[in-house]
Amino acid sequence: MEIDEDKIDDAVLALLWLTLHNERWAWKGFDWATTDRLHKKGLIGDPVNKSKSLILTDEGLARSEALFRELFTRPPQ
């Protein structure tokens, strides 16, 4: 089975929006390879630190919310 890492990255980025606090910080608890890819894409700050949170860039914050709405919400009735 071939894994589409871009889809994994999108799902993790959407879930980071779910754990937002202090406007652009999110709890990190996801696979290191995934957060490293998100960092290389410019969507989050460097996740390698002692903090339990990571910071989303402006682009990452906007994309995170859009993906969360696309993947995890129901259309209005």
MDAnalysis code that builds the backbone (N, CA, C; Angstrom):
import MDAnalysis as mda
import numpy as np

u = mda.Universe.empty(231, n_residues=77, atom_resindex=np.repeat(np.arange(77), 3), trajectory=True)
u.add_TopologyAttr("name", ["N", "CA", "C"] * 77)
u.add_TopologyAttr("resid", np.arange(1, 78))
u.add_TopologyAttr("resname", ["MET", "GLU", "ILE", "ASP", "GLU", "ASP", "LYS", "ILE", "ASP", "ASP", "ALA", "VAL", "LEU", "ALA", "LEU", "LEU", "TRP", "LEU", "THR", "LEU", "HIS", "ASN", "GLU", "ARG", "TRP", "ALA", "TRP", "LYS", "GLY", "PHE", "ASP", "TRP", "ALA", "THR", "THR", "ASP", "ARG", "LEU", "HIS", "LYS", "LYS", "GLY", "LEU", "ILE", "GLY", "ASP", "PRO", "VAL", "ASN", "LYS", "SER", "LYS", "SER", "LEU", "ILE", "LEU", "THR", "ASP", "GLU", "GLY", "LEU", "ALA", "ARG", "SER", "GLU", "ALA", "LEU", "PHE", "ARG", "GLU", "LEU", "PHE", "THR", "ARG", "PRO", "PRO", "GLN"])
u.atoms.positions = np.array([
    [0.847, -1.168, 0.000],
    [0.000, 0.000, 0.000],
    [0.896, 1.235, 0.000],
    [0.585, 2.164, -0.877],
    [1.339, 3.409, -0.945],
    [0.590, 4.487, -0.160],
    [1.282, 5.127, 0.762],
    [0.674, 6.156, 1.607],
    [0.886, 7.531, 0.980],
    [-0.188, 8.317, 0.924],
    [-0.120, 9.690, 0.416],
    [0.195, 10.606, 1.605],
    [1.464, 10.954, 1.759],
    [1.882, 11.767, 2.901],
    [1.252, 13.149, 2.893],
    [0.921, 13.696, 1.734],
    [0.255, 15.000, 1.685],
    [-1.111, 14.938, 2.350],
    [-1.827, 13.827, 2.177],
    [-3.134, 13.677, 2.842],
    [-2.959, 13.543, 4.351],
    [-1.930, 12.829, 4.772],
    [-1.628, 12.724, 6.207],
    [-1.319, 14.114, 6.757],
    [-0.485, 14.860, 6.042],
    [-0.128, 16.214, 6.478],
    [-1.364, 17.100, 6.598],
    [-2.270, 17.008, 5.636],
    [-3.505, 17.806, 5.685],
    [-4.345, 17.435, 6.895],
    [-4.476, 16.150, 7.171],
    [-5.284, 15.710, 8.323],
    [-4.663, 16.189, 9.630],
    [-3.354, 16.070, 9.769],
    [-2.685, 16.528, 10.988],
    [-2.806, 18.043, 11.120],
    [-2.616, 18.770, 10.038],
    [-2.751, 20.223, 10.088],
    [-4.168, 20.614, 10.511],
    [-5.170, 19.932, 10.004],
    [-6.559, 20.198, 10.401],
    [-6.753, 19.906, 11.886],
    [-6.188, 18.817, 12.377],
    [-6.328, 18.485, 13.793],
    [-5.549, 19.440, 14.691],
    [-4.485, 20.036, 14.195],
    [-3.785, 21.055, 14.982],
    [-4.708, 22.237, 15.259],
    [-5.569, 22.574, 14.292],
    [-6.515, 23.679, 14.501],
    [-7.459, 23.366, 15.657],
    [-7.790, 22.088, 15.818],
    [-8.685, 21.660, 16.900],
    [-8.071, 21.945, 18.276],
    [-6.755, 21.925, 18.377],
    [-6.097, 22.113, 19.675],
    [-5.473, 23.498, 19.839],
    [-5.896, 24.457, 19.031],
    [-5.323, 25.812, 19.109],
    [-5.541, 26.449, 20.477],
    [-4.538, 27.192, 20.909],
    [-4.638, 28.035, 22.099],
    [-3.701, 29.226, 21.891],
    [-3.964, 30.302, 22.568],
    [-3.162, 31.532, 22.416],
    [-3.026, 31.950, 20.957],
    [-4.103, 31.867, 20.224],
    [-4.270, 32.346, 18.848],
    [-3.603, 31.511, 17.758],
    [-2.408, 31.003, 17.972],
    [-1.741, 30.252, 16.904],
    [-0.864, 29.117, 17.406],
    [-0.971, 28.777, 18.664],
    [-0.225, 27.661, 19.228],
    [-1.123, 26.430, 19.262],
    [-0.552, 25.267, 19.018],
    [-1.303, 24.013, 19.052],
    [-0.467, 22.962, 19.773],
    [-1.150, 22.060, 20.446],
    [-0.453, 20.987, 21.140],
    [0.176, 20.054, 20.124],
    [1.423, 19.733, 20.347],
    [2.069, 18.780, 19.446],
    [2.013, 17.407, 20.090],
    [1.608, 16.462, 19.321],
    [1.510, 15.097, 19.806],
    [1.393, 14.162, 18.611],
    [1.827, 14.660, 17.491],
    [1.727, 13.896, 16.253],
    [3.104, 13.364, 15.863],
    [3.091, 12.468, 14.927],
    [4.294, 11.848, 14.393],
    [5.339, 12.906, 14.030],
    [6.586, 12.673, 14.450],
    [7.664, 13.638, 14.195],
    [7.908, 13.850, 12.711],
    [7.798, 12.796, 11.927],
    [8.036, 12.933, 10.477],
    [6.998, 13.867, 9.858],
    [5.759, 13.768, 10.334],
    [4.696, 14.621, 9.806],
    [4.927, 16.075, 10.194],
    [5.230, 16.331, 11.462],
    [5.450, 17.721, 11.862],
    [6.703, 18.287, 11.188],
    [7.690, 17.449, 10.932],
    [8.869, 17.912, 10.194],
    [8.491, 18.316, 8.772],
    [7.636, 17.523, 8.110],
    [7.184, 17.887, 6.751],
    [6.390, 19.186, 6.770],
    [5.512, 19.356, 7.767],
    [4.731, 20.593, 7.868],
    [5.656, 21.794, 8.068],
    [6.712, 21.600, 8.847],
    [7.686, 22.675, 9.047],
    [8.395, 22.998, 7.729],
    [8.814, 21.979, 7.004],
    [9.501, 22.195, 5.721],
    [8.591, 22.871, 4.694],
    [7.272, 22.656, 4.816],
    [6.305, 23.303, 3.921],
    [6.007, 24.739, 4.360],
    [6.558, 25.169, 5.498],
    [6.358, 26.532, 5.983],
    [5.031, 26.747, 6.687],
    [4.388, 25.667, 7.158],
    [3.074, 25.779, 7.786],
    [3.142, 25.866, 9.302],
    [4.246, 25.401, 9.887],
    [4.438, 25.501, 11.336],
    [5.877, 25.905, 11.608],
    [6.087, 26.436, 12.813],
    [7.450, 26.736, 13.240],
    [8.185, 25.434, 13.531],
    [9.464, 25.534, 13.816],
    [10.279, 24.350, 14.075],
    [9.718, 23.586, 15.278],
    [9.272, 22.341, 15.075],
    [8.668, 21.589, 16.165],
    [9.684, 20.981, 17.130],
    [10.967, 21.052, 16.798],
    [11.989, 20.433, 17.639],
    [12.412, 21.415, 18.726],
    [11.772, 21.291, 19.881],
    [12.095, 22.091, 21.055],
    [11.478, 21.415, 22.267],
    [11.683, 21.975, 23.438],
    [11.183, 21.354, 24.671],
    [9.727, 21.704, 24.961],
    [9.170, 22.620, 24.209],
    [7.788, 23.037, 24.421],
    [6.827, 21.912, 24.051],
    [5.686, 21.876, 24.709],
    [4.650, 20.901, 24.381],
    [3.740, 21.409, 23.269],
    [4.006, 22.630, 22.807],
    [3.209, 23.238, 21.746],
    [4.098, 23.598, 20.574],
    [3.454, 23.826, 19.430],
    [4.150, 24.352, 18.265],
    [3.349, 25.528, 17.748],
    [3.972, 26.355, 16.942],
    [3.311, 27.558, 16.449],
    [3.013, 27.413, 14.967],
    [1.811, 27.847, 14.583],
    [1.427, 27.826, 13.178],
    [1.799, 29.156, 12.537],
    [2.316, 29.105, 11.322],
    [2.609, 30.326, 10.567],
    [1.276, 30.927, 10.112],
    [1.312, 32.124, 9.550],
    [0.084, 32.733, 9.030],
    [-0.575, 31.809, 8.005],
    [0.225, 31.296, 7.075],
    [-0.307, 30.384, 6.056],
    [-0.831, 29.098, 6.692],
    [-0.081, 28.575, 7.651],
    [-0.493, 27.346, 8.323],
    [-1.781, 27.519, 9.100],
    [-1.936, 28.658, 9.753],
    [-3.150, 28.932, 10.522],
    [-4.373, 28.979, 9.606],
    [-4.269, 29.698, 8.507],
    [-5.391, 29.799, 7.563],
    [-5.706, 28.441, 6.935],
    [-4.671, 27.722, 6.519],
    [-4.888, 26.415, 5.890],
    [-5.427, 25.400, 6.892],
    [-4.961, 25.476, 8.122],
    [-5.422, 24.578, 9.171],
    [-6.924, 24.726, 9.396],
    [-7.396, 25.959, 9.503],
    [-8.828, 26.181, 9.703],
    [-9.625, 25.717, 8.492],
    [-9.153, 26.048, 7.301],
    [-9.875, 25.641, 6.090],
    [-9.964, 24.116, 5.988],
    [-8.871, 23.443, 6.268],
    [-8.881, 21.977, 6.211],
    [-9.780, 21.373, 7.282],
    [-9.749, 21.970, 8.485],
    [-10.622, 21.473, 9.546],
    [-12.081, 21.564, 9.113],
    [-12.466, 22.714, 8.577],
    [-13.851, 22.895, 8.129],
    [-14.197, 21.925, 6.996],
    [-13.269, 21.734, 6.066],
    [-13.507, 20.841, 4.926],
    [-13.625, 19.374, 5.355],
    [-12.745, 18.955, 6.252],
    [-12.676, 17.542, 6.607],
    [-13.600, 17.121, 7.741],
    [-13.896, 18.039, 8.674],
    [-14.538, 17.610, 9.907],
    [-15.853, 18.302, 10.270],
    [-16.407, 19.098, 9.389],
    [-17.692, 19.706, 9.722],
    [-18.761, 19.241, 8.744],
    [-19.990, 19.319, 9.200],
    [-21.121, 18.972, 8.357],
    [-21.632, 20.224, 7.660],
    [-22.160, 20.069, 6.446],
    [-22.735, 21.241, 5.771],
    [-23.983, 21.709, 6.524],
    [-24.293, 23.001, 6.478],
    [-25.485, 23.511, 7.147],
    [-26.744, 22.851, 6.571],
    [-27.699, 22.622, 7.422],
    [-28.973, 21.988, 6.998],
    [-29.947, 23.028, 6.508],
])
